[in-house]
């Protein structure tokens, strides 16, 4: 099968390093074809850049990264940022 993973699933697999997510990536890459559209690659680049730059907050308008529950960077929408820090 050809499988497209949303960027939040890929980030979860690589950032959180949980056994379940790593098993998912293994199952897909060993038995199927992973499809990686440019918009997903762009989102992954943005998150990896934020982590590498050691930023405190990652603002995302689409909410894709909110379920990741990362301690750092803190992921929030612009509205949440303004409510908390504005």
N, CA, C and O atoms as a CHARMM CRD file, in Angstrom:
* protein
*
  344
    1    1 UNK  N      0.83500  -1.18300   0.00000 PROA 1      0.00000
    2    1 UNK  CA     0.00000   0.00000   0.00000 PROA 1      0.00000
    3    1 UNK  C      0.88300   1.25100   0.00000 PROA 1      0.00000
    4    1 UNK  O      2.03100   1.22700   0.44300 PROA 1      0.00000
    5    2 UNK  N      0.31600   2.32800  -0.50400 PROA 2      0.00000
    6    2 UNK  CA     0.95700   3.63800  -0.43400 PROA 2      0.00000
    7    2 UNK  C      0.31200   4.38600   0.72700 PROA 2      0.00000
    8    2 UNK  O     -0.90700   4.55700   0.76600 PROA 2      0.00000
    9    3 UNK  N      1.13800   4.82900   1.67100 PROA 3      0.00000
   10    3 UNK  CA     0.62300   5.41700   2.90200 PROA 3      0.00000
   11    3 UNK  C      1.20800   6.80300   3.09200 PROA 3      0.00000
   12    3 UNK  O      2.42000   7.00100   3.00400 PROA 3      0.00000
   13    4 UNK  N      0.32100   7.76600   3.35600 PROA 4      0.00000
   14    4 UNK  CA     0.73700   9.13600   3.65700 PROA 4      0.00000
   15    4 UNK  C      0.51000   9.37000   5.14200 PROA 4      0.00000
   16    4 UNK  O     -0.60400   9.20900   5.64000 PROA 4      0.00000
   17    5 UNK  N      1.55600   9.74500   5.83700 PROA 5      0.00000
   18    5 UNK  CA     1.45500  10.09100   7.24700 PROA 5      0.00000
   19    5 UNK  C      1.44700  11.60100   7.37500 PROA 5      0.00000
   20    5 UNK  O      2.22500  12.29300   6.71800 PROA 5      0.00000
   21    6 UNK  N      0.57200  12.10500   8.21600 PROA 6      0.00000
   22    6 UNK  CA     0.55500  13.53100   8.49300 PROA 6      0.00000
   23    6 UNK  C      1.82400  13.87800   9.26600 PROA 6      0.00000
   24    6 UNK  O      2.42100  13.02200   9.91900 PROA 6      0.00000
   25    7 UNK  N      2.22100  15.12800   9.18500 PROA 7      0.00000
   26    7 UNK  CA     3.48300  15.54600   9.79500 PROA 7      0.00000
   27    7 UNK  C      3.49700  15.34200  11.30100 PROA 7      0.00000
   28    7 UNK  O      4.54900  15.04200  11.86600 PROA 7      0.00000
   29    8 UNK  N      2.34400  15.49800  11.97300 PROA 8      0.00000
   30    8 UNK  CA     2.35500  15.31600  13.42200 PROA 8      0.00000
   31    8 UNK  C      2.65800  13.87700  13.80900 PROA 8      0.00000
   32    8 UNK  O      3.25700  13.64000  14.85800 PROA 8      0.00000
   33    9 UNK  N      2.25700  12.90400  12.98200 PROA 9      0.00000
   34    9 UNK  CA     2.57400  11.50000  13.25100 PROA 9      0.00000
   35    9 UNK  C      4.07500  11.27100  13.08700 PROA 9      0.00000
   36    9 UNK  O      4.69600  10.59800  13.90900 PROA 9      0.00000
   37   10 UNK  N      4.65100  11.82300  12.03600 PROA 10     0.00000
   38   10 UNK  CA     6.08900  11.66200  11.81200 PROA 10     0.00000
   39   10 UNK  C      6.90800  12.34100  12.90000 PROA 10     0.00000
   40   10 UNK  O      7.89100  11.77800  13.38100 PROA 10     0.00000
   41   11 UNK  N      6.51400  13.53300  13.28700 PROA 11     0.00000
   42   11 UNK  CA     7.23700  14.23300  14.35000 PROA 11     0.00000
   43   11 UNK  C      7.12600  13.45200  15.65100 PROA 11     0.00000
   44   11 UNK  O      8.10700  13.32000  16.38300 PROA 11     0.00000
   45   12 UNK  N      5.94300  12.93500  15.94100 PROA 12     0.00000
   46   12 UNK  CA     5.76700  12.12300  17.14800 PROA 12     0.00000
   47   12 UNK  C      6.70600  10.93100  17.14700 PROA 12     0.00000
   48   12 UNK  O      7.32100  10.61200  18.16500 PROA 12     0.00000
   49   13 UNK  N      6.81200  10.28200  16.01200 PROA 13     0.00000
   50   13 UNK  CA     7.66700   9.09400  15.92000 PROA 13     0.00000
   51   13 UNK  C      9.12400   9.42900  16.19300 PROA 13     0.00000
   52   13 UNK  O      9.81700   8.67400  16.87400 PROA 13     0.00000
   53   14 UNK  N      9.59100  10.54300  15.67400 PROA 14     0.00000
   54   14 UNK  CA    11.00300  10.87000  15.79000 PROA 14     0.00000
   55   14 UNK  C     11.35500  11.65300  17.04200 PROA 14     0.00000
   56   14 UNK  O     12.44800  11.48900  17.58500 PROA 14     0.00000
   57   15 UNK  N     10.44900  12.49800  17.50600 PROA 15     0.00000
   58   15 UNK  CA    10.75100  13.31600  18.68100 PROA 15     0.00000
   59   15 UNK  C     10.47800  12.54700  19.96900 PROA 15     0.00000
   60   15 UNK  O     11.29500  12.55700  20.88900 PROA 15     0.00000
   61   16 UNK  N      9.33300  11.88500  20.03100 PROA 16     0.00000
   62   16 UNK  CA     8.96500  11.18900  21.25900 PROA 16     0.00000
   63   16 UNK  C      9.66000   9.84100  21.39400 PROA 16     0.00000
   64   16 UNK  O      9.83900   9.33800  22.50300 PROA 16     0.00000
   65   17 UNK  N     10.05000   9.26000  20.27200 PROA 17     0.00000
   66   17 UNK  CA    10.81900   8.02100  20.26600 PROA 17     0.00000
   67   17 UNK  C     10.13000   6.88500  21.02700 PROA 17     0.00000
   68   17 UNK  O     10.79200   6.07800  21.67900 PROA 17     0.00000
   69   18 UNK  N      8.79700   6.82700  20.93800 PROA 18     0.00000
   70   18 UNK  CA     8.05800   5.78000  21.64600 PROA 18     0.00000
   71   18 UNK  C      8.13600   4.46900  20.86500 PROA 18     0.00000
   72   18 UNK  O      8.17300   4.48400  19.63500 PROA 18     0.00000
   73   19 UNK  N      8.16100   3.35500  21.55700 PROA 19     0.00000
   74   19 UNK  CA     8.21900   2.05500  20.87500 PROA 19     0.00000
   75   19 UNK  C      7.05500   1.83400  19.91300 PROA 19     0.00000
   76   19 UNK  O      7.24100   1.26100  18.83900 PROA 19     0.00000
   77   20 UNK  N      5.87800   2.27400  20.28000 PROA 20     0.00000
   78   20 UNK  CA     4.70600   2.09100  19.41300 PROA 20     0.00000
   79   20 UNK  C      4.85200   2.85900  18.10400 PROA 20     0.00000
   80   20 UNK  O      4.56000   2.33200  17.03000 PROA 20     0.00000
   81   21 UNK  N      5.30800   4.11500  18.20000 PROA 21     0.00000
   82   21 UNK  CA     5.45800   4.92600  16.99300 PROA 21     0.00000
   83   21 UNK  C      6.60300   4.40000  16.12100 PROA 21     0.00000
   84   21 UNK  O      6.50100   4.40400  14.89500 PROA 21     0.00000
   85   22 UNK  N      7.68100   3.95200  16.74800 PROA 22     0.00000
   86   22 UNK  CA     8.78300   3.38500  15.97300 PROA 22     0.00000
   87   22 UNK  C      8.35400   2.08900  15.27400 PROA 22     0.00000
   88   22 UNK  O      8.77600   1.81900  14.15000 PROA 22     0.00000
   89   23 UNK  N      7.52000   1.29300  15.94100 PROA 23     0.00000
   90   23 UNK  CA     6.99200   0.07100  15.31800 PROA 23     0.00000
   91   23 UNK  C      6.11700   0.41800  14.12000 PROA 23     0.00000
   92   23 UNK  O      6.14100  -0.28100  13.10700 PROA 23     0.00000
   93   24 UNK  N      5.34700   1.49300  14.23400 PROA 24     0.00000
   94   24 UNK  CA     4.51500   1.94200  13.11800 PROA 24     0.00000
   95   24 UNK  C      5.37500   2.32300  11.91900 PROA 24     0.00000
   96   24 UNK  O      5.10300   1.90500  10.79400 PROA 24     0.00000
   97   25 UNK  N      6.40400   3.11200  12.16300 PROA 25     0.00000
   98   25 UNK  CA     7.29900   3.53500  11.07900 PROA 25     0.00000
   99   25 UNK  C      7.98300   2.32500  10.45900 PROA 25     0.00000
  100   25 UNK  O      8.09800   2.23900   9.23600 PROA 25     0.00000
  101   26 UNK  N      8.43800   1.39100  11.28600 PROA 26     0.00000
  102   26 UNK  CA     9.06200   0.17000  10.76500 PROA 26     0.00000
  103   26 UNK  C      8.09100  -0.61300   9.88700 PROA 26     0.00000
  104   26 UNK  O      8.44900  -1.04100   8.79000 PROA 26     0.00000
  105   27 UNK  N      6.87300  -0.79900  10.36600 PROA 27     0.00000
  106   27 UNK  CA     5.88300  -1.56900   9.61300 PROA 27     0.00000
  107   27 UNK  C      5.60000  -0.93100   8.26100 PROA 27     0.00000
  108   27 UNK  O      5.46900  -1.61900   7.24900 PROA 27     0.00000
  109   28 UNK  N      5.50700   0.39000   8.25900 PROA 28     0.00000
  110   28 UNK  CA     5.21100   1.07700   6.99600 PROA 28     0.00000
  111   28 UNK  C      6.39700   1.01500   6.05000 PROA 28     0.00000
  112   28 UNK  O      6.24200   0.68000   4.87600 PROA 28     0.00000
  113   29 UNK  N      7.57500   1.33400   6.55500 PROA 29     0.00000
  114   29 UNK  CA     8.73000   1.39800   5.64900 PROA 29     0.00000
  115   29 UNK  C      9.19800   0.03200   5.18300 PROA 29     0.00000
  116   29 UNK  O      9.76900  -0.08000   4.09800 PROA 29     0.00000
  117   30 UNK  N      8.97400  -1.00200   5.96700 PROA 30     0.00000
  118   30 UNK  CA     9.39600  -2.34300   5.56700 PROA 30     0.00000
  119   30 UNK  C      8.40600  -3.03900   4.63900 PROA 30     0.00000
  120   30 UNK  O      8.79700  -3.85500   3.80400 PROA 30     0.00000
  121   31 UNK  N      7.11900  -2.71200   4.79000 PROA 31     0.00000
  122   31 UNK  CA     6.09300  -3.46300   4.06800 PROA 31     0.00000
  123   31 UNK  C      5.26300  -2.64800   3.08300 PROA 31     0.00000
  124   31 UNK  O      4.47500  -3.20500   2.31800 PROA 31     0.00000
  125   32 UNK  N      5.44000  -1.33900   3.10300 PROA 32     0.00000
  126   32 UNK  CA     4.60300  -0.47100   2.27600 PROA 32     0.00000
  127   32 UNK  C      5.44800   0.65800   1.69900 PROA 32     0.00000
  128   32 UNK  O      6.66500   0.68600   1.87800 PROA 32     0.00000
  129   33 UNK  N      4.80300   1.57700   1.01300 PROA 33     0.00000
  130   33 UNK  CA     5.48000   2.73800   0.44800 PROA 33     0.00000
  131   33 UNK  C      5.01000   3.98500   1.17600 PROA 33     0.00000
  132   33 UNK  O      3.81900   4.29800   1.18400 PROA 33     0.00000
  133   34 UNK  N      5.94300   4.68800   1.78300 PROA 34     0.00000
  134   34 UNK  CA     5.62400   5.93600   2.47100 PROA 34     0.00000
  135   34 UNK  C      5.62400   7.06600   1.45400 PROA 34     0.00000
  136   34 UNK  O      6.60200   7.26600   0.73500 PROA 34     0.00000
  137   35 UNK  N      4.52800   7.79700   1.39900 PROA 35     0.00000
  138   35 UNK  CA     4.39000   8.94000   0.50500 PROA 35     0.00000
  139   35 UNK  C      4.60300  10.19500   1.34300 PROA 35     0.00000
  140   35 UNK  O      3.94600  10.38900   2.36600 PROA 35     0.00000
  141   36 UNK  N      5.52700  11.04400   0.90100 PROA 36     0.00000
  142   36 UNK  CA     5.87600  12.24300   1.65700 PROA 36     0.00000
  143   36 UNK  C      5.70400  13.47200   0.77500 PROA 36     0.00000
  144   36 UNK  O      6.64300  13.87100   0.08500 PROA 36     0.00000
  145   37 UNK  N      4.50500  14.08600   0.78600 PROA 37     0.00000
  146   37 UNK  CA     4.27400  15.27600  -0.04000 PROA 37     0.00000
  147   37 UNK  C      5.10800  16.45900   0.45200 PROA 37     0.00000
  148   37 UNK  O      5.58200  16.46800   1.58800 PROA 37     0.00000
  149   38 UNK  N      5.27600  17.43200  -0.40100 PROA 38     0.00000
  150   38 UNK  CA     6.12600  18.57500  -0.06400 PROA 38     0.00000
  151   38 UNK  C      5.60500  19.35500   1.13400 PROA 38     0.00000
  152   38 UNK  O      6.40500  19.89800   1.89600 PROA 38     0.00000
  153   39 UNK  N      4.28600  19.43100   1.32800 PROA 39     0.00000
  154   39 UNK  CA     3.78800  20.19200   2.48100 PROA 39     0.00000
  155   39 UNK  C      4.13900  19.48600   3.79400 PROA 39     0.00000
  156   39 UNK  O      4.39800  20.15000   4.79800 PROA 39     0.00000
  157   40 UNK  N      4.15100  18.15500   3.80000 PROA 40     0.00000
  158   40 UNK  CA     4.54200  17.40600   4.99700 PROA 40     0.00000
  159   40 UNK  C      6.03900  17.58900   5.24600 PROA 40     0.00000
  160   40 UNK  O      6.46000  17.80600   6.38200 PROA 40     0.00000
  161   41 UNK  N      6.83300  17.50400   4.19400 PROA 41     0.00000
  162   41 UNK  CA     8.27700  17.70500   4.32800 PROA 41     0.00000
  163   41 UNK  C      8.57300  19.10900   4.86300 PROA 41     0.00000
  164   41 UNK  O      9.46500  19.28600   5.69200 PROA 41     0.00000
  165   42 UNK  N      7.83300  20.08800   4.39100 PROA 42     0.00000
  166   42 UNK  CA     8.01600  21.45800   4.86900 PROA 42     0.00000
  167   42 UNK  C      7.69600  21.60300   6.34400 PROA 42     0.00000
  168   42 UNK  O      8.42000  22.27500   7.07800 PROA 42     0.00000
  169   43 UNK  N      6.59600  20.96700   6.78700 PROA 43     0.00000
  170   43 UNK  CA     6.24100  21.02200   8.20000 PROA 43     0.00000
  171   43 UNK  C      7.28500  20.31500   9.05700 PROA 43     0.00000
  172   43 UNK  O      7.62400  20.78500  10.14300 PROA 43     0.00000
  173   44 UNK  N      7.78900  19.19700   8.57200 PROA 44     0.00000
  174   44 UNK  CA     8.84300  18.48600   9.30700 PROA 44     0.00000
  175   44 UNK  C     10.09500  19.34400   9.42200 PROA 44     0.00000
  176   44 UNK  O     10.73600  19.38600  10.47200 PROA 44     0.00000
  177   45 UNK  N     10.43900  20.02700   8.33400 PROA 45     0.00000
  178   45 UNK  CA    11.60900  20.91100   8.34900 PROA 45     0.00000
  179   45 UNK  C     11.42400  22.01100   9.37800 PROA 45     0.00000
  180   45 UNK  O     12.35500  22.34500  10.11100 PROA 45     0.00000
  181   46 UNK  N     10.21800  22.57800   9.43600 PROA 46     0.00000
  182   46 UNK  CA     9.95200  23.66100  10.38000 PROA 46     0.00000
  183   46 UNK  C     10.10500  23.20000  11.82800 PROA 46     0.00000
  184   46 UNK  O     10.71300  23.88900  12.64700 PROA 46     0.00000
  185   47 UNK  N      9.55100  22.03800  12.13300 PROA 47     0.00000
  186   47 UNK  CA     9.63300  21.52200  13.50400 PROA 47     0.00000
  187   47 UNK  C     11.07400  21.16000  13.84700 PROA 47     0.00000
  188   47 UNK  O     11.55300  21.49600  14.93000 PROA 47     0.00000
  189   48 UNK  N     11.76900  20.48000  12.93800 PROA 48     0.00000
  190   48 UNK  CA    13.16400  20.11400  13.20000 PROA 48     0.00000
  191   48 UNK  C     14.00700  21.36400  13.39800 PROA 48     0.00000
  192   48 UNK  O     14.88900  21.38400  14.25600 PROA 48     0.00000
  193   49 UNK  N     13.74800  22.40200  12.61900 PROA 49     0.00000
  194   49 UNK  CA    14.48500  23.66400  12.76700 PROA 49     0.00000
  195   49 UNK  C     14.19700  24.29300  14.12500 PROA 49     0.00000
  196   49 UNK  O     15.10300  24.82500  14.76700 PROA 49     0.00000
  197   50 UNK  N     12.95600  24.23700  14.56300 PROA 50     0.00000
  198   50 UNK  CA    12.58500  24.80500  15.85900 PROA 50     0.00000
  199   50 UNK  C     13.28300  24.06100  16.98700 PROA 50     0.00000
  200   50 UNK  O     13.75500  24.67800  17.94200 PROA 50     0.00000
  201   51 UNK  N     13.35000  22.74500  16.88100 PROA 51     0.00000
  202   51 UNK  CA    14.01200  21.95000  17.91100 PROA 51     0.00000
  203   51 UNK  C     15.51100  22.21400  17.89600 PROA 51     0.00000
  204   51 UNK  O     16.12300  22.39500  18.94900 PROA 51     0.00000
  205   52 UNK  N     16.10600  22.23700  16.70400 PROA 52     0.00000
  206   52 UNK  CA    17.54500  22.47400  16.58500 PROA 52     0.00000
  207   52 UNK  C     17.92600  23.86600  17.08100 PROA 52     0.00000
  208   52 UNK  O     18.99600  24.04500  17.66300 PROA 52     0.00000
  209   53 UNK  N     17.05800  24.84800  16.85500 PROA 53     0.00000
  210   53 UNK  CA    17.33800  26.21800  17.28900 PROA 53     0.00000
  211   53 UNK  C     17.02300  26.42700  18.76500 PROA 53     0.00000
  212   53 UNK  O     17.26600  27.50500  19.30600 PROA 53     0.00000
  213   54 UNK  N     16.48200  25.39700  19.41800 PROA 54     0.00000
  214   54 UNK  CA    16.16800  25.44800  20.84200 PROA 54     0.00000
  215   54 UNK  C     15.20300  26.59300  21.16600 PROA 54     0.00000
  216   54 UNK  O     15.38500  27.31200  22.14900 PROA 54     0.00000
  217   55 UNK  N     14.17300  26.74900  20.32200 PROA 55     0.00000
  218   55 UNK  CA    13.18700  27.79800  20.57100 PROA 55     0.00000
  219   55 UNK  C     12.29900  27.40400  21.74600 PROA 55     0.00000
  220   55 UNK  O     12.16900  26.22500  22.07500 PROA 55     0.00000
  221   56 UNK  N     11.70200  28.38900  22.36000 PROA 56     0.00000
  222   56 UNK  CA    10.81900  28.15100  23.49600 PROA 56     0.00000
  223   56 UNK  C      9.39900  27.82300  23.05600 PROA 56     0.00000
  224   56 UNK  O      8.71800  27.01600  23.68800 PROA 56     0.00000
  225   57 UNK  N      8.95000  28.45400  21.96300 PROA 57     0.00000
  226   57 UNK  CA     7.57400  28.30200  21.49800 PROA 57     0.00000
  227   57 UNK  C      7.56100  28.05900  20.00500 PROA 57     0.00000
  228   57 UNK  O      8.29700  28.70500  19.26000 PROA 57     0.00000
  229   58 UNK  N      6.72600  27.12800  19.56200 PROA 58     0.00000
  230   58 UNK  CA     6.48100  26.88700  18.14500 PROA 58     0.00000
  231   58 UNK  C      5.03800  27.25800  17.88600 PROA 58     0.00000
  232   58 UNK  O      4.12300  26.60200  18.38300 PROA 58     0.00000
  233   59 UNK  N      4.83100  28.31400  17.10500 PROA 59     0.00000
  234   59 UNK  CA     3.47500  28.74200  16.76400 PROA 59     0.00000
  235   59 UNK  C      3.03500  28.04100  15.49400 PROA 59     0.00000
  236   59 UNK  O      3.76200  28.01200  14.50200 PROA 59     0.00000
  237   60 UNK  N      1.83800  27.47700  15.53500 PROA 60     0.00000
  238   60 UNK  CA     1.29300  26.78100  14.37900 PROA 60     0.00000
  239   60 UNK  C     -0.17700  27.11800  14.26600 PROA 60     0.00000
  240   60 UNK  O     -0.95700  26.88800  15.19100 PROA 60     0.00000
  241   61 UNK  N     -0.54200  27.66300  13.13000 PROA 61     0.00000
  242   61 UNK  CA    -1.93100  28.05000  12.92300 PROA 61     0.00000
  243   61 UNK  C     -2.85500  26.90500  12.60300 PROA 61     0.00000
  244   61 UNK  O     -4.06800  27.01800  12.78100 PROA 61     0.00000
  245   62 UNK  N     -2.30100  25.79300  12.13000 PROA 62     0.00000
  246   62 UNK  CA    -3.18200  24.70100  11.71900 PROA 62     0.00000
  247   62 UNK  C     -3.41900  23.66800  12.80600 PROA 62     0.00000
  248   62 UNK  O     -4.25500  22.78300  12.62400 PROA 62     0.00000
  249   63 UNK  N     -2.72600  23.74500  13.91700 PROA 63     0.00000
  250   63 UNK  CA    -2.96300  22.84000  15.02800 PROA 63     0.00000
  251   63 UNK  C     -2.42900  21.43100  14.85000 PROA 63     0.00000
  252   63 UNK  O     -2.70500  20.56500  15.68000 PROA 63     0.00000
  253   64 UNK  N     -1.67000  21.17600  13.78900 PROA 64     0.00000
  254   64 UNK  CA    -1.15000  19.83400  13.55700 PROA 64     0.00000
  255   64 UNK  C     -0.23800  19.34500  14.67400 PROA 64     0.00000
  256   64 UNK  O     -0.19800  18.15100  14.97000 PROA 64     0.00000
  257   65 UNK  N      0.48900  20.25900  15.29000 PROA 65     0.00000
  258   65 UNK  CA     1.50000  19.83800  16.25000 PROA 65     0.00000
  259   65 UNK  C      1.02000  19.89500  17.69400 PROA 65     0.00000
  260   65 UNK  O      1.73500  19.45400  18.59400 PROA 65     0.00000
  261   66 UNK  N     -0.16600  20.42500  17.93300 PROA 66     0.00000
  262   66 UNK  CA    -0.68100  20.52700  19.29600 PROA 66     0.00000
  263   66 UNK  C     -0.77800  19.17800  20.00300 PROA 66     0.00000
  264   66 UNK  O     -0.47300  19.11100  21.19400 PROA 66     0.00000
  265   67 UNK  N     -1.18800  18.10100  19.33200 PROA 67     0.00000
  266   67 UNK  CA    -1.29700  16.81400  20.03800 PROA 67     0.00000
  267   67 UNK  C      0.04000  16.20900  20.44800 PROA 67     0.00000
  268   67 UNK  O      0.05600  15.21200  21.17100 PROA 67     0.00000
  269   68 UNK  N      1.14900  16.77200  20.01500 PROA 68     0.00000
  270   68 UNK  CA     2.45100  16.18500  20.32000 PROA 68     0.00000
  271   68 UNK  C      2.80100  16.28700  21.80000 PROA 68     0.00000
  272   68 UNK  O      3.52900  15.44400  22.32400 PROA 68     0.00000
  273   69 UNK  N      2.29400  17.30000  22.47200 PROA 69     0.00000
  274   69 UNK  CA     2.53900  17.47400  23.89900 PROA 69     0.00000
  275   69 UNK  C      4.03200  17.46600  24.22300 PROA 69     0.00000
  276   69 UNK  O      4.47000  16.79200  25.15500 PROA 69     0.00000
  277   70 UNK  N      4.80700  18.21800  23.44400 PROA 70     0.00000
  278   70 UNK  CA     6.24100  18.34700  23.70500 PROA 70     0.00000
  279   70 UNK  C      6.44800  19.37700  24.80300 PROA 70     0.00000
  280   70 UNK  O      5.72000  20.36700  24.88000 PROA 70     0.00000
  281   71 UNK  N      7.43100  19.14600  25.64200 PROA 71     0.00000
  282   71 UNK  CA     7.74400  20.11500  26.68900 PROA 71     0.00000
  283   71 UNK  C      8.46300  21.32900  26.10500 PROA 71     0.00000
  284   71 UNK  O      8.24500  22.46100  26.53600 PROA 71     0.00000
  285   72 UNK  N      9.30600  21.08200  25.13700 PROA 72     0.00000
  286   72 UNK  CA    10.06000  22.15600  24.50000 PROA 72     0.00000
  287   72 UNK  C     10.32500  21.78300  23.06800 PROA 72     0.00000
  288   72 UNK  O     10.89000  20.71600  22.82500 PROA 72     0.00000
  289   73 UNK  N      9.96400  22.57100  22.13300 PROA 73     0.00000
  290   73 UNK  CA     9.26400  23.83200  22.29500 PROA 73     0.00000
  291   73 UNK  C      7.79200  23.61600  22.65400 PROA 73     0.00000
  292   73 UNK  O      7.18400  22.60000  22.31900 PROA 73     0.00000
  293   74 UNK  N      7.25700  24.60500  23.34100 PROA 74     0.00000
  294   74 UNK  CA     5.83200  24.60100  23.63800 PROA 74     0.00000
  295   74 UNK  C      5.09600  24.89000  22.33300 PROA 74     0.00000
  296   74 UNK  O      5.39400  25.87400  21.65500 PROA 74     0.00000
  297   75 UNK  N      4.14900  24.04900  21.98500 PROA 75     0.00000
  298   75 UNK  CA     3.41500  24.20400  20.73100 PROA 75     0.00000
  299   75 UNK  C      2.08000  24.85800  21.02200 PROA 75     0.00000
  300   75 UNK  O      1.31700  24.38900  21.86600 PROA 75     0.00000
  301   76 UNK  N      1.80000  25.95300  20.31100 PROA 76     0.00000
  302   76 UNK  CA     0.52700  26.64400  20.50900 PROA 76     0.00000
  303   76 UNK  C      0.13500  27.41400  19.26100 PROA 76     0.00000
  304   76 UNK  O      0.95700  27.69000  18.38700 PROA 76     0.00000
  305   77 UNK  N     -1.13800  27.74900  19.20800 PROA 77     0.00000
  306   77 UNK  CA    -1.63900  28.57300  18.11100 PROA 77     0.00000
  307   77 UNK  C     -1.31500  30.03500  18.43100 PROA 77     0.00000
  308   77 UNK  O     -1.01300  30.36300  19.57800 PROA 77     0.00000
  309   78 UNK  N     -1.37700  30.91500  17.42500 PROA 78     0.00000
  310   78 UNK  CA    -1.16600  32.33700  17.70900 PROA 78     0.00000
  311   78 UNK  C     -2.14500  32.86600  18.77000 PROA 78     0.00000
  312   78 UNK  O     -1.76100  33.67100  19.61900 PROA 78     0.00000
  313   79 UNK  N     -3.38500  32.42400  18.72300 PROA 79     0.00000
  314   79 UNK  CA    -4.37700  32.87200  19.71200 PROA 79     0.00000
  315   79 UNK  C     -3.96700  32.44400  21.12500 PROA 79     0.00000
  316   79 UNK  O     -4.04200  33.23300  22.06600 PROA 79     0.00000
  317   80 UNK  N     -3.53300  31.18800  21.26300 PROA 80     0.00000
  318   80 UNK  CA    -3.08700  30.71000  22.57000 PROA 80     0.00000
  319   80 UNK  C     -1.88600  31.50600  23.06900 PROA 80     0.00000
  320   80 UNK  O     -1.78500  31.81600  24.25600 PROA 80     0.00000
  321   81 UNK  N     -0.98100  31.83200  22.15600 PROA 81     0.00000
  322   81 UNK  CA     0.18800  32.62300  22.53300 PROA 81     0.00000
  323   81 UNK  C     -0.22600  33.98700  23.08700 PROA 81     0.00000
  324   81 UNK  O      0.25700  34.42400  24.13100 PROA 81     0.00000
  325   82 UNK  N     -1.13400  34.64800  22.36100 PROA 82     0.00000
  326   82 UNK  CA    -1.58400  35.97300  22.79100 PROA 82     0.00000
  327   82 UNK  C     -2.31400  35.90300  24.14300 PROA 82     0.00000
  328   82 UNK  O     -2.16500  36.79000  24.98300 PROA 82     0.00000
  329   83 UNK  N     -3.10000  34.84400  24.33600 PROA 83     0.00000
  330   83 UNK  CA    -3.81000  34.69600  25.60400 PROA 83     0.00000
  331   83 UNK  C     -2.85400  34.47500  26.77300 PROA 83     0.00000
  332   83 UNK  O     -3.08900  34.95600  27.88200 PROA 83     0.00000
  333   84 UNK  N     -1.76900  33.73900  26.51000 PROA 84     0.00000
  334   84 UNK  CA    -0.83900  33.40000  27.57800 PROA 84     0.00000
  335   84 UNK  C      0.25700  34.45600  27.78400 PROA 84     0.00000
  336   84 UNK  O      0.62600  34.76300  28.91800 PROA 84     0.00000
  337   85 UNK  N      0.77300  35.00800  26.67400 PROA 85     0.00000
  338   85 UNK  CA     1.93500  35.88700  26.76500 PROA 85     0.00000
  339   85 UNK  C      1.68400  37.31600  26.27300 PROA 85     0.00000
  340   85 UNK  O      2.53200  38.18800  26.46500 PROA 85     0.00000
  341   86 UNK  N      0.54300  37.56500  25.64800 PROA 86     0.00000
  342   86 UNK  CA     0.29400  38.84900  25.00600 PROA 86     0.00000
  343   86 UNK  C     -0.03000  39.98200  25.92100 PROA 86     0.00000
  344   86 UNK  O     -0.25500  41.10200  25.46200 PROA 86     0.00000
